[in-house]
């Protein structure tokens, strides 16, 4: 179960994503009202990005409302978090931190027990080292 603190944080992140999505969708609407070559491309790209951000924010809101978490063992810490994700599970799925975390950095290629939101796959509890036994 996701704690109320984390549920509020997930809702805040989802609201931020929704606000950014609204900006992209506004740009798409403005550029597609009077289409011309480059404006059409910009409008379609902005619309696609906005739609993706709406989808991602809905996943965050779902975790904030439902509050279900999943715990998996043997998640491998990635070498670089530059892409926004932090760990990879055995089946290839990824999980990420919410935005910023105050936890110690994970050791690259080390295995961890990770608890994350069922819908958003955002880590909601400090990862713990997994025993190899």
C-alpha positions as CSV (number, residue, x, y, z in Angstrom):
1,X,0.0,0.0,0.0
2,X,1.3,3.5,-0.9
3,X,1.5,5.9,2.1
4,X,-0.5,9.1,2.0
5,X,2.7,11.1,1.7
6,X,3.7,9.3,-1.4
7,X,0.1,9.4,-2.8
8,X,0.2,13.2,-2.4
9,X,3.6,13.4,-4.1
10,X,2.3,11.2,-7.0
11,X,-0.8,13.4,-7.4
12,X,1.5,16.5,-7.5
13,X,3.7,15.0,-10.1
14,X,0.6,13.9,-12.1
15,X,-0.8,17.5,-11.9
16,X,2.5,18.9,-13.1
17,X,2.5,16.5,-16.1
18,X,-1.1,17.4,-16.8
19,X,-0.2,21.1,-16.8
20,X,2.7,20.5,-19.2
21,X,0.4,18.4,-21.4
22,X,-2.1,21.3,-21.6
23,X,0.7,23.5,-22.9
24,X,1.6,21.1,-25.6
25,X,-2.0,20.6,-26.6
26,X,-2.6,24.3,-26.7
27,X,0.4,24.7,-29.1
28,X,-1.0,21.8,-31.2
29,X,-4.4,23.5,-31.3
30,X,-3.0,26.9,-32.3
31,X,-0.7,25.5,-35.0
32,X,-3.4,23.1,-36.5
33,X,-6.0,25.9,-36.8
34,X,-4.2,27.4,-39.7
35,X,-2.1,24.6,-41.0
36,X,0.9,25.1,-43.2
37,X,3.9,22.8,-43.9
38,X,6.1,23.3,-40.8
39,X,3.2,24.4,-38.5
40,X,1.4,21.1,-39.3
41,X,4.5,19.1,-38.3
42,X,4.9,21.1,-35.1
43,X,1.2,20.8,-34.3
44,X,1.2,17.0,-34.8
45,X,4.4,16.6,-32.7
46,X,3.0,18.8,-29.9
47,X,-0.3,16.9,-30.0
48,X,1.4,13.6,-29.7
49,X,3.6,14.7,-26.9
50,X,0.6,16.3,-25.1
51,X,-1.4,13.0,-25.5
52,X,1.5,11.0,-24.0
53,X,1.8,13.3,-21.1
54,X,-1.9,13.1,-20.4
55,X,-1.6,9.3,-20.4
56,X,1.4,9.4,-18.0
57,X,-0.4,11.8,-15.7
58,X,-3.5,9.5,-15.5
59,X,-1.3,6.6,-14.4
60,X,0.1,8.8,-11.6
61,X,-3.4,9.9,-10.6
62,X,-4.5,6.2,-10.6
63,X,-1.7,5.4,-8.1
64,X,-2.6,8.4,-6.0
65,X,-6.3,7.3,-5.8
66,X,-6.0,3.5,-5.6
67,X,-2.8,3.4,-3.6
68,X,-1.7,-0.1,-4.7
69,X,2.0,-0.9,-4.7
70,X,4.0,-3.8,-6.1
71,X,7.3,-5.1,-4.6
72,X,9.8,-7.0,-6.8
73,X,13.1,-8.5,-5.8
74,X,16.2,-8.5,-7.9
75,X,15.7,-5.2,-9.7
76,X,19.0,-4.1,-11.2
77,X,20.1,-0.5,-10.7
78,X,21.0,1.1,-14.0
79,X,24.4,2.7,-14.6
80,X,22.9,6.0,-15.7
81,X,19.7,7.7,-14.6
82,X,20.0,10.3,-17.3
83,X,17.0,8.9,-19.2
84,X,14.9,9.2,-16.0
85,X,14.6,5.6,-15.1
86,X,16.5,4.0,-12.2
87,X,16.0,0.2,-12.2
88,X,15.2,-2.6,-14.6
89,X,13.3,-5.7,-13.6
90,X,14.0,-9.2,-14.8
91,X,11.2,-9.0,-17.5
92,X,12.7,-5.8,-18.9
93,X,10.2,-3.3,-17.4
94,X,11.7,-0.1,-15.8
95,X,10.8,2.0,-12.7
96,X,11.8,5.5,-11.9
97,X,12.1,7.9,-8.9
98,X,9.3,10.5,-8.5
99,X,11.5,13.5,-9.4
100,X,14.2,14.0,-6.8
101,X,15.0,11.6,-4.0
102,X,17.0,12.1,-0.8
103,X,18.1,8.5,-0.7
104,X,21.6,7.3,-1.2
105,X,22.4,6.6,-4.9
106,X,22.0,3.0,-6.0
107,X,25.1,1.0,-6.9
108,X,25.1,0.3,-10.7
109,X,24.4,-3.3,-11.6
110,X,23.5,-4.2,-8.0
111,X,20.2,-6.0,-7.2
112,X,17.6,-4.3,-5.1
113,X,14.1,-5.0,-3.6
114,X,11.9,-2.2,-5.1
115,X,8.4,-1.1,-4.2
116,X,6.6,0.9,-6.8
117,X,3.2,2.2,-7.8
118,X,1.2,-0.4,-9.7
119,X,0.2,2.0,-12.5
120,X,2.9,4.6,-12.7
121,X,5.9,2.4,-11.9
122,X,7.3,5.2,-9.7
123,X,9.4,4.0,-6.7
124,X,7.5,4.7,-3.5
125,X,9.8,3.2,-0.9
126,X,13.6,3.3,-0.4
127,X,15.1,0.4,-2.4
128,X,16.8,-2.2,-0.2
129,X,19.7,-4.4,-1.3
130,X,18.5,-7.9,-2.4
131,X,20.2,-10.9,-0.9
132,X,21.6,-13.3,-3.6
133,X,20.8,-16.3,-1.5
